[in-house]
């Protein structure tokens, strides 16, 4: 949680499923944070690509609504990526 707070507002944090998945496929990420209730298809995709690319996957204990609040967004957030 503290790590996410430190990353907020920096260029190396990617918020949202579409942008994060695109960055995963291009091999740009070092770490991915997943909300506790992220969709199963998203979890499978992230696990698959983490095995190929070697980035770290962090499964958070907070749900997507709380992650959205933590990121100061007016919507829920399933996934965050760190470049």
C-alpha positions in Angstrom: 0.0 0.0 0.0 2.8 2.4 0.9 4.6 1.6 -2.3 1.5 2.4 -4.3 1.1 5.7 -2.5 4.7 6.6 -3.3 4.2 5.8 -7.0 1.0 7.9 -7.4 1.5 10.9 -9.7 4.7 9.5 -11.3 5.0 8.6 -14.9 6.0 5.0 -14.3 2.6 4.0 -12.8 0.0 2.7 -15.2 -3.6 2.6 -14.0 -6.3 0.4 -15.6 -6.7 -2.9 -17.3 -6.3 -1.9 -21.0 -3.2 0.2 -20.6 -1.6 -2.3 -18.2 -2.2 -5.3 -20.4 -0.8 -3.4 -23.4 2.3 -2.6 -21.4 2.6 -6.2 -20.2 2.5 -7.5 -23.8 5.2 -5.0 -24.9 7.4 -6.1 -22.0 7.6 -2.7 -20.3 6.6 -3.6 -16.7 8.6 -4.6 -13.6 5.6 -5.1 -11.3 1.9 -5.6 -11.4 -0.6 -5.0 -8.6 -3.9 -6.9 -8.7 -7.0 -6.1 -6.7 -8.4 -9.0 -4.6 -11.5 -9.2 -6.8 -9.9 -8.7 -10.2 -11.5 -10.8 -12.9 -10.2 -14.4 -13.4 -9.4 -13.8 -17.0 -7.2 -10.8 -16.0 -5.4 -12.9 -13.3 -4.8 -15.7 -15.8 -3.4 -13.3 -18.4 -1.1 -11.5 -15.9 0.2 -14.9 -14.5 0.9 -16.1 -18.0 2.8 -13.0 -19.1 4.7 -12.8 -15.7 6.1 -16.3 -16.4 7.2 -15.2 -19.9 8.6 -11.7 -18.9 9.6 -12.3 -15.3 7.8 -9.3 -13.7 6.6 -9.5 -10.2 2.8 -9.9 -9.5 1.5 -8.6 -6.2 -2.0 -9.8 -5.2 -3.4 -7.0 -3.0 -5.8 -7.7 -0.1 -8.0 -4.7 -1.1 -10.8 -4.8 -3.6 -11.0 -2.8 -6.8 -13.2 -0.1 -5.3 -10.7 0.5 -2.4 -7.8 0.5 -4.9 -9.6 3.2 -6.9 -10.0 5.3 -3.8 -6.3 4.7 -2.9 -5.4 5.9 -6.4 -7.7 8.9 -5.9 -9.8 7.9 -8.9 -13.7 8.2 -9.1 -13.9 4.6 -10.4 -12.7 1.2 -9.4 -9.3 0.0 -10.4 -8.5 -3.7 -11.0 -4.8 -3.5 -11.9 -1.8 -1.2 -11.6 1.4 -1.6 -13.6 4.9 -0.3 -12.7 7.4 0.5 -15.4 
